[in-house]
Structure formats: C-alpha cells, structure tokens
C-alpha cells in the first residue's frame, strides 16, 4: 500500500532542492530557470519514529525498517496551466495521481534567484496555483455534468446522485473555494473520490525561508501560517538550503552538531515527513522480533485484517486473529514475554480497529 505526496509550486521556489535533500539524492536537477523539472521524480523516505528504535532495543532486533512515505517532485506551474500554458497539462495529470499536495512557497528574498511573478509574495503564489487547480476542476466537472444530467433524466439513479454531487462541487468552485470544502455525506464520499478533483486533496504548505529564519520563520511565513489555520491545512517552516547542506553530511553526529550550531533541534525534513504522514491521516503499527523490528503504514480507522494485508495479501485473505500488544505496555513491561505475563497481550478479531502503535502477530490460514 503506497501513499504519496506531490511537491508542487511555482518554478524556482525550491521544490527540487527540497526533494533532493528529502531523498538524499540528486535525482531532481535543481537550476535557476523555469521548467527545470519536466518529468516527475519519485523518492521514498523513512518516517522518523523513535518508538521503532525503542522496540528494536527491547527485542534485540538485528535490524530496524521504518515505514515509508513517497514524495513526487512535480514540474513547476505558471498562470494559465489549466489552459495548457507551460507544462500545465503534464503538471495537472501528475498531481491527479498523488494522495496529498505539499505546496512549497517561496518565503525568502534573493535577487540572484529569478521569481516568475517578479517579486516575493507567498499568498499570491499560493493563489496562482490554487486558482489553476480550481479552474481545472471546474472544467472537468462541467464536461461531465451534461452527460450525467441526460442519464439522470432517463432514470439512472447513480447518474442522478453523481450529477447532484457535481452540481454542488461546481457551485463551491465557482465561489472561489477548493473542492475539499464541498459538504459531502459519509455515503457520498466514495462517489466524491471518483471525481478525482485536484482541490479535494489535503494540502500541506511548506514555507521555504532563508537560513537565518529556519528556526523561527519570518513575516512571509507568518502570513502563510494564518492562511493554513483558516483552511485547516498543514504548515511547516523549512530552509531548503540548510536541508541540502545537512543531506551532504553522512555522519549523524556531524548532522546533529551542524543543526545545533544553527539553533535547530532536528531537520526540517523530519518535521515535513511527519506532517505529510499526519496530512494523509496515517497511523503506524509494528511487527517486532529478533530478526527485525518494522514499522508499517495504515490509514486511520482500518481493521486488523486490513493491517495484515499491508504485510501480505495472504495474511488478510486467511486472517484468523491478531495477537496484539499496545506500545506502552510492550515498553513498560520489557517486551513481549513481560506483556504476556501481565495479561497485556490481547486476541483481536476481524472487527478490531487498529490503534497507532499497536504491535501485532497475525495468525492466518490459507
């Protein structure tokens, strides 16, 4: 089960520099001219989680395997992208495939780095991208509506329900609001997802600031923070320049010393990864043994058989039960045997809803 975040923004805001640091590669060519990124670059990164190291230490696991998140560096967008300007069609097609949007906004002034809009204004830049996505969504829905209405008049109940939903979404978008604020009932959610609307995706704003503002943010990032709060969106301050330098340091002690010299406790990338994980409403469960301690990713609200299926489809198909220990009990009681002796290992069935931090042994038969 893969979950991915598309890194988007105007050209020259630091997307590719951030992506390179994030994946500790030079997969994305970073240069000072528009449309440097033409094909989307994809990188998988481990999600930082100190619980995994703790579990591995208790179980004396030979290795640890963190859960992962995928980031996709998508070509820069400009005004008119919804009409095919620049690499618009390609950009919109690529972003349609991701689960969430990481929107990088330039929050630093540097005369040596061109800005396609002429000056630095992150709120305007955000509006440029959002407007293009909303226009693309409107165009998509308007093209669907006529056909749906015809089928609805012919008595097709599914088309009638879909047409009503499309009309509701068109009204919201026409008012200049993203599709994620469209009122949708629990029953309508599967149908709504099928519309594949760009502005229905959750958004995380990343403020790319100058090095001196990496720990505190600046006046530009404060404006973005207010925007994110108003939209119930995610928000992270980061200096892509610092992250690029940190990525070049191989020794963890060197990295820690470098960050400390800048007054930073951890990399901005760690915060970005965790924020992306939260944005997708994901949780982590663990499998722990002497060979390996591993973290796994799952959507919040998933059942024990679905968790088993993340490991292997056979586990879900032949699911019998899940032997379960919560993280706190595992740690406080010194591991699996201690938890068993204290009666803290539970037998959970097919209806069990997985909790963040659960440690599982799955029993199955195929």
N, C-alpha and C positions, 0 to 999 in steps of 0.2 A: 504494500500500500504506500504510494508515494504522495507527498504533499509538497507543493512548491509555491514560492513567492516570486512574482515577476518584478524586477527592479526597473522602474520607469522614471521618466523625467525629460525635461528639455535637453538638447545637446549641451555638452560642456558644463554639467552641474556636478560631475564627479562620480557618475554611475559606474563606469568601467574601472576607475581607480578603486572604488569601494568593493566591487566584485572581485577584483584581483586580490585585494587584501583578505576578503572574506574567504576565498577559496585557496589562499596562499599559492596562487598560480599567476602566470602572466597570460592566461587564456584569452582575456579581453584586451585587445590593443587599446591603450589609452593615449590619445593625442589631442592637440588643441585645434580641432576643426570639426564642424558638424558632420553627423552620419558616420563617425568613425566606426561605430558598431553597426554592422549591417545584418549579420546573422546572429540570432540569439545564442549566447554562450551559457552553458549549464554547468553548475558546480554543486556538489553535495558537501555539507558541513556537519560536523558533530555538534549536537546541542549540549552546551555546558550544563552539567548536573552533578554537584558534589555528592549527592546521595549514592551515585553509582560507585565512586571510589570507596565510600564508606562500606558499602555492601561487599565489594570485592575484597577489602581488607579483612572483614569478619570471616568471609568464606574461604579466604586464602586462594582466590581465583587466580589462575595463571595469566589471564588477560581480561581486559575490560573493552567492551564495544558500546560506544554511545549510540543513542538513537540519532537519526539524521534528518536534515531538512534540505530541500533542494532550492537553490536560487537560480533564477534565469535573468541574464543581463539582456534587456531588450533595446532595440535601436531607439535613439532619441526622437522625440516627436516635436513637430512645429505646428503653428497655426495652419489650418486647412488640411490636417491629416485625415479628418473624416471624409474629405473630398478627394483623397489620394495624393495630397501635397507631400513632398519629401518622400519618406519611406512609409507614408501613412497606412496604406493597405496592409503592408507587411507587419507594421507595428500593431495594428488592431487585431490582425489574425493571431499574432503571437501572444498577445495579452489575453485573448479569449481562452487560451489553453491553461492559464495558471489559476491557482486556487485563491490567491490573495495578491494585493498590489503593495509593493514597497515603493513609495513615491519619494524620490530624492529631490530635495530643494536646495538650491544654492543660497547659503546664508553667509557668504564672505565676499569681500571686495578685493579684487586683484586685477589691476589694469593689464597684466600680461596674459590673462585668460579671457578670450572673447565671450561675450554673452549675446546670444542670438536676438534678445529683445532690447539690447543696448545698455541696460543698467540692471542692478540687482534689486529684485522685489519678489520675494518668495511667494507672497499671497497671489500676486498677478500670475506668476509662473504656474502655481497650482491651479488657478482658474483656467489658464490656457489648456492644460492637459485635461482637466475635468470637463471643460466645455466640449472639447473634441470627442471625448468618450461619450458624453451625453448625446451629442449630435449623431454619433454612430449608432447608439442605442435607439434613438428616435427613428432614424432611417430604417433600421432593421424591423422595428415594431410596425411602422406604418406600411411597410411592404407586406407584412404578414396579415394585417388586420382585414383587408378587403376579402381575401380568400376565406378567412375564418368566419366572417360575418355571413358570407354566402352559404357555407356549410351549416352554420347555426340556424339559418332560416329554413334549411332543408331538414331540420330536426336532429342534427348531430349534437348530442349533449356535451361531448368532450370539446368540440369546437366552440360551443356556446360558453362553456366555463373558461376556455382559453381566451376567447375574444373579450370577455368581461375583464379578465386579468390584464390583457394587453391594453385595453382602453384606460384602465386605472393607471397603468405604468406610463402611458403616453401623457396623461394629464400631469403627473408628477414631474416628468422630464420637461414638459413644455413650460412648467413653472420655474425651471432652472434648478431643479433638485435632482440628486442622483437616485437611481432605482433602488438603492438599499433602504430608502425611507418609505417605499411603497408599502401600505398596510396589506399584509398577507397572512391569512389564517394558517393554522398548522396543516389543514387538509390541502391547502393550495400550494404549500412550499415545494413539493416535488414538481408540480406543473410550472411554478415560477422559475425553478432552477433550469428547467428545459429551455427557457427562453434565452439562456446564455448571455445575459446582459452584462456589459463591461462594468457599469457603475453599480451593479449589485454586489460586487466583490468587496470584502473588507479591505480597509486601507490603513497602512502604517506610514506616517510621514517621517522622513529622515532628514534632519537639518544638518547639512554639511557645512560646518563652521571652520574658521581659521584655527590654527593650533592653540593660540592663547585662550580661546573660548571653549575648548573641548570639555572642560570640567563644569563650566557654569552656564554655557550658552551665551547668546548676545541679544541685541534688540531685535534682530531679524527672527531669531528662533523663538523669542517670546511671543511674537505675533502668530507664528505657526502653532505654538502650544495652545493659544487661545482658540484658534480655528479647530484644532484636533479635539479639544474639550467640547466645543459646541457641536461637533459632529459625532461625538462618542467614538472617535478614531484613535489609533495608536500614535505614539510620538516618541522619537529618540533623537538626542543630540549626539553628533559624532564628527570627528575630524578625519576625513578620508586620507589626508596627508600623513597624519600620525599613524593611522592603521596600516598604511602602506609601509612605513618605516618599521613598525612592530613586526609585520609579516616577514621582513627580511632577517629577523633575529631568530636563530634556531634554538638557542638555549633558553628554557623557561625562566631561569634566574636572571638572565640578561633582560628578558622582556619585562619582568617584574621591576627590575632596577630602573629601566628606562621609563616605565609608566610612573614609578614613584617620583622620579626626577621632574615629572610634569604635573605632579599632584593628583594622579589618577590611580584609583584602586584596581580597576580592571579595564580591559579593552572595550571600546565602544561596540566592537563586533559581537562580543559576548552578550551585551545588552540587546543589540539588534536581533541576534538569533533567538534569544528568549522571547523578545517582543513579537517576532514573527510566529513563533510557536504558539504564544498566547492568542495572537490575532486569529489563527486558524482554529482556536478552541480545541487544542490538542491536550492530551494527558500522556503520562509515561507510566508503563508498568515494567516490571523487571523479571528476568529469569536469572537465577544465581546458583552456581555450583563450583566445584574445584577447578574445572577446566576454564570456565568463562562466566563473567558477570555481564549481562547485556541489558541495555535499555531498549524498549520498543515504543513506537508511536501509535496512538489510537485517538479517534475522535471522542470527545466527552459524551457520555450517555450510551456508549457501546456496551454490549453484553459480553459475558465471559467467552461464549463460542466465537464471537467476532474477534476477540483478543487472540484466541487460539489460532484463528485463521490468518492473522498477521504473520505468525511464525510459519505455518504451513497449512495449505487448504485441507489436507487430510485431517489435521487436528480439529478443524471446525466441523468437517463432514462427519467425523466419528466421535464427536465430543461426548464424554460421559460426565465428567465433573472437573472442577478446578480446585486443587489444594492451595489455599490462599492464606498468606500472612501479610498483615499491614506493615508498612515500612517501620513505623515507630516501635512496634513490638519486636520485629526482627532485630533491630539495632539494640534496643534496651535489654533484650533477653539473650544477646550474644549469638544470634544466628538461628538456623532452622531447628536444631535439636532443642535449644532452650525454649523457643516458641512452642514447639510441640509439647514439651514437658509442662509448660504453663497453660496448656489448653488454648493457645492463641492461633493454632492452625485450623482454619475452617474449611469445610467441604461445601463449595458453592456450585449450584446447578446452572441450567441454561438461561434462567431469568435474571441471574445476578448482573447488576450494573457495575462495571469496573470503576474502581476509585484510583485517583492519582497516587502512585507509589506502591500499589499492590505488587506482591511477589507471588508468582504462580508456578505450580507444577500442574501441567494438564494431563488428564487421563483420557484416553480415547481408544476407539476400536474401529478399524476399517477392514 
